[in-house]
Amino acid sequence: MDNSYLVTQSNDLIEARHNNPLTAREQKIVLTMVSMIEPSDSDFKHYRISIREFTEMLGLEGSTKYTEIKKIAKQLMSKTIEIPLGDGDWLLANWVSSAKYLKGAGVIDLSFSPDLKPYMLQLKNQFTSYRLSNVLSLNSTYSIRLYELMKKWQHLGRWECSIAELKGKLGVEEGQYKQYGHFKSRVLKTSVDEVNDKTDLHIIYKEIKKGRGVNKIEFTIRHAPEREIQVPRLEKKSELVKEPSAIDNLRERMNELAEGYQFDTAFFAQLHQGASLIWQGDAEQELEFLIRYVNEEKSVKNPLGFIKSKITSAWEIHEAGGRITFADLQPVKERWAGREEKLPDWFTSKDEPSEPSESNPELDKEKEKLLKKLAEKKKRTTKDASTS
């Protein structure tokens, strides 16, 4: 599938509450529009969808009448989204601001609300990308929303959310499925099953109880690129050649370094997002350190899985207040007995992360030991600086 059919949205938009949720059909229209946005666009345009594609996405049969299209467009324009702005502030905006039907051309032109520009245009960081093909195959509005949320947290491999928050993010209307058992059977389980069956993700969920009731859900997220779905090319709004984005250029540089493997666009976007959160401006340098290590360390059998697992481990240390740099990660053949600090086994394992369930005492002990060393080193550095 052409890389231009990536859906890219800011994380704030992914995490927003869907109080007036889009139907699965409406979501597919909106996400198709998002996939038409060029990385270099500084403003929204009219996003053109042919009536043939429109009817296929909506599952309409026979000849679509003008009145049907008008009704669908009006319903789409009435849907809103609530985006948190921090400190209790929020933005309530319509998804679509206008719709124009051109009967002679057999197309419909749609425009996004201008208030959504910061969440879709020229995104440099804190965004999520995935292939449009994965959501076009989903039949449930809850499945599409769950897939988006899982893609946002894919780089960490897990995500935890309260039941109340999860309902709002999935678009469960207020007062619906009050009993957890109903929510689980009619929303959660069916959505997880459909995402697992039809997309490039595999999700496992675990219930976390408070007292006798389930209070939170912990998701474990694995990428299954071999199940990436391919769909026919959609008609583009223009044939202009896209200017490569900064992340595209970075991915190309990293692929030039990589030996025997390559990063695809969606996987690298998630990888870069995680690295940027940990190292910020040093993300490119740390990724380069890690790639060079993988090139030299011949015992690494699954380079992409290994790289993802190291980013995940680094994130856990970052969250605990420590700092890791891959400059310390050296191939076995170059290590020597005189090293002051040996990297622990959990950091130098060569396998992809297994499905985490219960806490591993040995892993926790190793991480705690490493964090203590980091804290002591920082304390000594501060003391030396004050006495000099």
C-alpha positions in Angstrom: 0.0 0.0 0.0 1.2 3.5 -0.8 2.8 5.3 2.2 0.5 8.3 1.5 -2.4 6.3 3.0 -1.1 6.7 6.5 -3.5 8.2 9.1 -1.5 10.6 11.3 -3.1 12.4 14.2 -1.9 14.1 17.4 -2.0 12.1 20.6 -4.4 14.6 22.1 -6.9 13.8 19.3 -6.4 10.1 19.8 -7.0 10.4 23.5 -10.0 12.7 23.2 -13.5 11.8 24.5 -16.1 10.9 21.9 -19.2 12.2 23.7 -21.2 12.3 20.4 -19.5 9.3 18.8 -19.1 8.7 15.1 -20.6 5.5 13.7 -18.1 3.0 12.1 -19.1 4.3 8.7 -18.5 7.9 9.7 -15.2 7.1 11.2 -14.0 5.5 8.0 -14.9 8.7 6.1 -13.1 10.9 8.6 -10.0 8.7 8.7 -9.9 8.5 4.9 -9.9 12.3 4.8 -7.1 12.4 7.4 -5.0 10.0 5.2 -5.3 12.5 2.4 -3.5 15.2 4.4 0.0 15.9 3.1 2.9 16.3 5.6 3.7 19.7 4.1 0.1 21.1 4.2 -0.2 24.3 6.2 -4.0 24.5 5.9 -6.9 22.1 5.4 -8.2 21.6 1.9 -11.4 20.1 0.4 -10.9 16.3 0.6 -12.6 14.6 -2.3 -14.0 11.1 -2.1 -15.7 9.5 -5.2 -19.2 8.4 -4.7 -18.1 4.8 -5.6 -15.6 4.9 -2.7 -18.2 6.6 -0.5 -20.8 3.9 -1.1 -18.2 1.1 -0.6 -17.0 2.5 2.7 -20.6 2.8 3.9 -21.7 -0.6 2.6 -24.5 0.9 0.6 -26.0 -1.3 -2.1 -27.3 -0.3 -5.5 -27.4 3.2 -6.9 -26.9 5.8 -4.1 -29.4 8.5 -4.3 -28.8 12.2 -3.7 -31.0 12.3 -0.7 -29.1 9.4 1.0 -25.8 11.1 0.5 -27.2 14.4 1.8 -28.6 12.7 4.9 -25.2 11.0 5.6 -23.3 14.3 5.2 -25.7 16.1 7.6 -25.3 13.4 10.2 -21.5 13.5 9.9 -21.4 17.3 10.3 -23.4 17.1 13.5 -20.8 14.9 15.3 -18.5 16.6 17.8 -15.3 15.7 19.7 -14.1 16.9 23.2 -10.4 17.5 23.4 -8.8 18.2 26.8 -6.6 21.3 26.9 -5.2 21.0 30.4 -6.1 22.7 33.7 -9.7 21.7 33.2 -10.0 23.5 29.9 -11.4 21.7 26.8 -12.2 22.2 23.2 -15.5 21.0 21.7 -15.4 20.9 17.9 -17.2 19.4 14.9 -15.3 17.0 12.8 -16.6 18.3 9.5 -17.4 21.9 8.7 -18.8 21.6 5.2 -19.8 19.0 2.6 -20.4 19.6 -1.1 -21.9 17.0 -3.5 -21.0 17.3 -7.2 -23.4 15.0 -9.0 -21.9 15.5 -12.4 -18.4 14.6 -11.2 -19.6 11.8 -9.0 -17.7 13.1 -6.0 -18.3 14.6 -2.6 -16.0 17.3 -1.2 -15.6 17.4 2.6 -13.8 19.9 4.9 -12.5 19.6 8.4 -13.3 22.1 11.2 -10.6 24.7 11.3 -10.3 24.1 15.1 -8.7 20.7 14.3 -5.7 22.2 12.5 -3.2 21.8 15.5 -4.1 18.2 15.8 -3.7 17.1 12.1 -1.3 19.5 10.3 2.5 19.6 10.3 2.9 17.4 13.3 6.5 17.2 14.6 6.1 15.1 17.8 3.5 13.5 20.0 1.5 11.9 17.2 0.4 8.5 16.1 0.5 7.0 12.6 -1.1 3.8 11.2 -2.2 2.4 7.9 -5.7 3.3 6.8 -6.2 -0.3 5.5 -6.3 -1.6 9.1 -9.4 0.4 10.1 -11.3 0.0 6.9 -11.7 -3.7 7.6 -13.3 -3.1 11.1 -17.1 -3.1 11.5 -17.5 -1.7 14.9 -17.0 1.9 16.0 -15.6 0.6 19.3 -13.1 -1.5 17.4 -11.8 1.4 15.4 -11.4 3.6 18.5 -9.7 0.7 20.4 -7.3 0.2 17.5 -6.3 3.9 17.5 -5.7 3.9 21.3 -3.6 0.7 21.0 -1.5 2.2 18.2 -0.8 5.2 20.4 0.6 3.0 23.1 2.2 0.3 20.9 5.7 1.6 21.4 5.5 0.8 25.1 3.7 -2.5 24.7 1.2 -1.8 27.4 -1.4 0.6 28.6 -3.6 0.9 31.6 -6.9 2.8 31.8 -9.9 3.1 34.2 -13.2 1.7 33.1 -14.8 5.2 33.2 -12.1 6.8 31.0 -12.1 3.9 28.6 -15.8 4.2 28.0 -15.4 7.9 27.2 -12.5 7.3 24.8 -14.2 4.4 23.0 -17.4 6.5 22.5 -19.7 4.6 24.8 -22.6 7.0 25.4 -23.3 8.2 29.0 -25.6 5.8 30.8 -25.0 2.9 28.4 -23.5 -0.4 29.7 -23.5 0.7 33.3 -22.8 -2.9 34.5 -19.2 -3.9 33.8 -20.3 -7.4 32.6 -22.4 -5.8 29.8 -19.5 -3.5 28.8 -17.1 -6.4 28.8 -19.3 -8.7 26.6 -20.7 -6.1 24.2 -17.8 -3.6 23.8 -14.5 -4.7 25.3 -14.2 -8.4 24.3 -15.8 -8.0 20.9 -13.6 -5.0 20.0 -10.4 -6.9 21.1 -11.4 -9.9 19.2 -12.1 -7.9 16.0 -8.8 -6.0 16.2 -6.9 -9.2 16.8 -8.6 -10.9 13.8 -8.4 -8.1 11.3 -5.5 -5.8 12.0 -1.7 -5.7 12.5 -2.1 -5.7 16.3 -2.6 -8.5 18.9 -4.1 -7.3 22.2 -4.4 -9.1 25.5 -6.3 -7.4 28.3 -6.2 -8.0 32.1 -8.8 -6.9 34.6 -7.6 -4.9 37.7 -9.9 -5.0 40.6 -10.6 -2.6 43.4 -12.5 -4.3 46.1 -14.9 -6.7 44.5 -15.4 -4.8 41.2 -13.2 -4.3 38.2 -11.7 -0.8 38.3 -9.2 -0.7 35.5 -8.1 -2.6 32.4 -4.4 -3.3 31.5 -3.7 -3.9 27.8 -0.7 -5.7 26.4 0.0 -4.7 22.8 2.0 -6.6 20.3 2.7 -5.7 16.6 1.9 -8.4 14.0 3.2 -6.8 10.7 2.7 -10.0 8.8 -1.1 -9.4 9.1 -1.0 -5.9 7.6 -4.0 -5.6 5.3 -3.7 -4.3 1.8 -6.5 -2.4 0.1 -6.9 -1.1 -3.4 -5.5 2.4 -4.1 -7.9 5.2 -3.4 -8.4 8.1 -5.8 -6.1 10.9 -4.7 -7.1 14.5 -4.5 -4.0 15.4 -6.5 -0.9 13.8 -8.0 1.6 16.2 -6.4 4.7 14.6 -5.2 4.9 14.8 -1.4 7.8 16.4 0.3 9.4 13.9 2.7 8.9 14.8 6.4 11.7 15.1 8.9 10.8 11.7 10.3 10.8 10.2 6.7 14.3 11.6 6.3 15.4 10.2 9.7 14.0 6.8 8.8 15.9 6.8 5.6 19.1 7.6 7.4 18.5 4.8 10.0 17.7 2.4 7.2 21.0 3.2 5.6 22.7 2.2 8.8 20.7 -0.9 9.4 22.2 -4.2 8.1 19.9 -6.9 7.0 16.6 -5.3 8.1 14.6 -2.1 7.5 12.1 0.0 9.4 8.7 0.5 7.7 7.0 3.9 8.0 4.4 3.0 10.7 6.8 1.0 12.9 9.5 3.7 12.8 7.0 6.4 13.6 6.0 4.6 16.8 9.7 3.8 17.6 10.7 7.5 17.1 7.9 8.7 19.3 9.0 6.6 22.2 12.7 7.6 21.8 11.7 11.3 21.6 9.8 11.1 24.8 12.9 9.6 26.6 15.8 11.4 25.0 14.1 14.4 23.3 16.8 16.1 21.1 19.2 13.2 21.5 16.7 10.6 20.1 18.4 10.3 16.8 21.8 9.7 18.4 20.5 7.1 20.8 18.7 5.2 17.9 22.0 5.3 16.0 23.9 3.8 19.0 21.3 1.0 19.2 21.4 0.3 15.5 25.2 0.1 15.4 25.1 -2.2 18.4 22.6 -4.6 16.6 24.8 -4.6 13.5 27.8 -5.8 15.5 26.1 -8.0 18.0 25.7 -11.2 16.0 23.7 -13.0 18.6 20.7 -10.7 18.0 18.4 -12.9 15.9 15.4 -10.5 15.6 16.8 -6.9 15.2 13.4 -5.1 15.0 12.0 -7.0 18.1 15.3 -6.4 20.0 15.3 -2.7 19.2 11.7 -2.3 20.3 12.4 -4.2 23.6 15.4 -1.9 24.4 13.3 1.2 23.8 10.6 -0.3 26.1 13.2 -1.1 28.8 14.7 2.4 28.6 11.2 3.9 29.0 10.6 2.0 32.2 13.8 3.4 33.6 13.0 6.9 32.4 9.6 6.7 34.1 11.3 5.6 37.3 13.5 8.7 37.2 16.7 7.2 35.9 18.5 7.7 32.6 19.9 5.2 30.1 22.1 5.9 27.1 22.8 3.3 24.5 26.3 4.6 24.2 27.0 2.2 27.1 25.7 -0.8 25.1 28.7 -2.6 23.6 28.8 -5.9 21.6 30.0 -8.9 23.5 33.2 -9.3 21.5 34.3 -5.9 22.6 33.6 -6.1 26.3 36.4 -6.6 28.8 36.7 -7.7 32.4 37.7 -4.3 33.7 34.3 -2.6 33.0 33.2 -0.7 36.0 29.5 -1.4 35.4 28.1 -4.5 33.7 24.7 -4.0 32.1 22.1 -6.3 33.7 20.7 -9.4 32.0 17.3 -7.9 31.6 18.8 -5.1 29.4 21.1 -7.3 27.3 18.6 -10.1 26.5 18.2 -10.7 22.8 14.5 -11.7 22.6 11.4 -9.6 22.0 9.6 -8.8 25.2 7.3 -11.6 26.3 3.7 -11.0 27.2 4.1 -9.4 30.7 1.6 -10.4 33.2 2.8 -10.6 36.8 5.7 -8.5 38.2 9.1 -10.3 37.8 11.0 -10.0 41.2 14.4 -10.5 39.6 13.7 -7.9 37.0 12.6 -5.4 39.6 15.6 -6.1 41.7 18.0 -5.6 38.8 16.3 -2.3 37.8 16.3 -1.1 41.4 20.0 -1.9 41.6 20.8 0.0 38.4 18.7 3.0 39.5 20.6 3.1 42.9 23.9 3.2 41.0 22.6 6.0 38.8 21.4 8.0 41.9 24.8 7.5 43.7 26.7 8.5 40.6 24.6 11.7 40.3 25.1 12.4 44.0 28.9 12.0 43.8 28.9 14.3 40.7 26.9 17.0 42.5 29.2 16.7 45.6 32.4 17.0 43.5 31.0 20.0 41.7 30.1 21.8 45.0 33.6 21.2 46.5 35.5 22.2 43.4 
